[in-house]
Amino acid sequence: MLIAPFGLLLIRAFIGGYFVLAAIPKITEPLAFATSIYHYGLVPVWAINAIALILPWLELLAGSALLLGYKTKLAAALCGLMLLIFTLAVAWAVANGLHIDCGCFGEAGGEEVSWWKVGKNTLMIAGTELLWFYPQSWLSLDERLAR
C-alpha cells in the first residue's frame, strides 16, 4: 500500500472534520449561506434557497461518514465531488475578479476567494482520491463491520 493506514486516518479525519465544521454554521444560518451562494452568480435565483437548505446536510452526512470511516469510498466520492464543484466556483470567482467570501463556514469565518483557496481545495480533492483508492484505515467502522 502506498500510504500507511495511520496516514489515511489523518486524511479521513481532516477532510471529514472540515466538512462537519463547515456544515454546522450553514445549517444554523441558512440565509447567510444562501447569500454567499448568490454572490457567486452561478446558480439561478430560484434554486439558491433549496441548495442552501440541502447542501449543508449533505456536507454533514458525508463528513460524518468520513470521520467514522463508514462507507468510506462513497463518503470520499461525495466529498470529492462537492470539493470539485466548490473549487470550480472559487476559481471562476477569482478569474472574474470577484472579491467575495468563499462561504465555506457561513458567517462564522470563511476566507476571500483566491488562488490559494483553489490550491488548498485541490489538495483536499487529492486526499479524497486517496481515500477512494485506499479506503481501509485505522479506527474505521468499515473495518469493524468487515470482521
N, C-alpha and C positions, 0 to 999 in steps of 0.2 A: 504494500500500500504506500502511496506517495506521502500521505500525511498521517501522522500518528493520531490515534483516537482522542488524545488529550487536545491536540490542536484543533480537531474538528469540533470538540466540545466547546472550546473557546469561541470558534467562529459561530457555532449554533447559538451560544448564549449571547454573544454580542448582537448578532442580527435579530434574533428573537426578542431580546430585551429592547433593542432600538425600536422595533415595531410596536411592542406593547407600550413603551413610554410615549411614542408618537401618537398612538391611538387615543389614549385617555383624555388629553385636553380637547381633542377633536370631538369625542363623544360627549363631553360635558358642555362644550360650547360650539354646537354645530353652525351657528350663524357666523362666527368668526372664521370657521373653516370654509364655509360657503363663500364668504367674501374673498378669501385667499384664492379659491378656485376661480372666481370671477375675474380677479386681477390678471390672471394669465391670458384671458381672452380666447381660450382654445375650446371651450365647451359651450354648447348652446345654452342660453339663459334658462330655458325650460328644464334642463337636465341637472342644473347645478345643485338644487336642494336635495334631489334624490341621491346624487353622488356624495354630497356632504353627510348624508344620513347613513348610507350603506358602507362606503369605503372604510371609515374608521373601524367598524365592526369586523370587516374582513381583515384589516391590519391586526386587530386584537386577536382574532381567531388564529391566523397564520403565525403571528409572533408567539402566541402561547404554545401552539403546537411545536414550533421550533425549540422553545425553551424546555419543553417537556421531552423532546425527542420522539414525538408521536406523529406517525405518518410523515416522517422527515422529508422524503422525496417530494411529496405533494406540497408540504409547507414551504420547502425551499423553492419549488417551482412557482408557487403563488407569490412569495416574497420577491423572487427574482423578476417576475412579470410586473408586479407593482413598481419595483425599483426601476425597471426599464422605462415604464411609462412616466414615472416621476422625473427620471433623468432626461428623457427626451423633452419634457415640458420645461425643465430648468434650462437646458441647452437652447431651446427655442427662445425663451425669455431673455437669456443673456445675448444671444445673437441679434435679437431685435431691440436691444438697449433698454429693456425694462428694468427699473430699479424697484423691485418688489421683494417682499419677504417670501421665502420658499413655501411657507405654510406647513412645514414639517411637524411642528409641535403646537399648532394653533397659535393662540396669542401668548402662550407660555414661553415662547422663545425660539423662533426659527432663526434663520440667517438670510441675509440678502442673497438672491440668486447670483451665482458666479461660476466661472470655470472650475474653481476649487471645489465647489459643491458637486459639480458634474464628476470630477475626479474621485471624490470620496464615494459617491453613489456607485461609480463604476467598480471600485474595489469591493463594495458590498455585493454587487452583481456577481463578481468573480467568486466571492465567498458562497453565494447561493449555488453557483455551478458546482463548486467542490462538494457541497452537501448533497447535491443531486447525484453526482457520480459516486460519492463515498458517504452514504447516509449513516453508516454504523459509527457511533461514537460512544464514549463513556456516559453513564448516567442517563440513558435514554429509555423511554417506555417501549420503544420498538424492540430494543434488545431484551428487555424483561418479558415482553409478550411472546417473543420468538422461542423462549425456553419452554 
